């Protein structure tokens, strides 16, 4: 699986849902720990500068909450997100790996 973590300058355009979703899941799975929403937004390439007025961080937060509802991510404490654990033998919906 290709990692989608930009090494250079931040992306100018906001990420589409599918691209952001993939980047967040790869990031959190690789991190092995909970991360702050601001750090997640920066790591996936969203503009978190003062000029963005926090809009991209809030967009990232709402996307992470969507992943929480899907059972892919867990939140706790507030604004800290981690990949959701899976039970042995369990396959997530939409996960094509066996």
N, C-alpha and C positions, 0 to 999 in steps of 0.2 A: 504494500500500500504506500502510495506517495504521501509524504508529509507536506502540508500546505502552510508552512510557517515562513513568512517572508523574511529574508535576511537583510534586505536593503531598505530603501525609504518606504514609508507607509503608503498604502494605496490611496489614490485620490478619490475614487468613487466608492460609495458604500457597497458592502457585499450583498449579494442576493441571498435569499434564505438557504438554498441548498448548499451553496459554497460555505456560508457561515456555519451551518449545521455541521458539515463535514470537518471543518477546521476546529470547531469547538470540541467535537467528540474525539478527534485525534489528539488534540492538546491535552484534554483532561485524562484520557486513557494513558497517555505517556507520562503525565505528571505524577500519577500515583498518589495524589494528595488534593485537598481542597484548594481552590484558588479564588482570589477576590475578583469580582466582576470587572473592575477597572483593569486588572492585570490580564484577564482573559481577552478583553476587547483590544488591548494594545498588542497582545501576542498574535491574534488572528489577523491583524493588519487594519483594524478600524482606527479612524482619526480620534484620538483622545486628547488632543491639544486643547488649550484654553479657548481657541477660536471656534471649536465645535460646540462649546457651551454644554458639554455632557450629553448631547443628543445621541451619539453613537454608543456611549456607555449604556444609556437607557434602552436603546434598541437591542443591544447585546443582552441586557438583563431580561428583557421580555422574551427574547429568543431562548435563553437558558431556562426560563420558567416554562416555556412550551416543551422543552426537552424533559423537564421535571414531570410534567403531565403525561408524557409518553413513557416515562419510566426509565429513560436513558441516563438521567442526571439526577443527583440529589442536592438539596440545598440545606445548609445549616452550618453555622449560624447564618443569619440574614446576610445576603450579598456574597456568601461563600458557596461555591459550587464544586462538586466532584462527580466523577463518573459513577454511575449506579453499580453496585455489586450485583453479580448474577449468581444464582445458585448452581451447584454442580449439575451438569446435564441440561440446564435450561438454555433455550435459544431465544433471543429477543426477536420480536416481530420485525420483519424487514431485514433481519440479519441473515445473509445467505451462507455464512460460514457454517461448517459442520464440525 
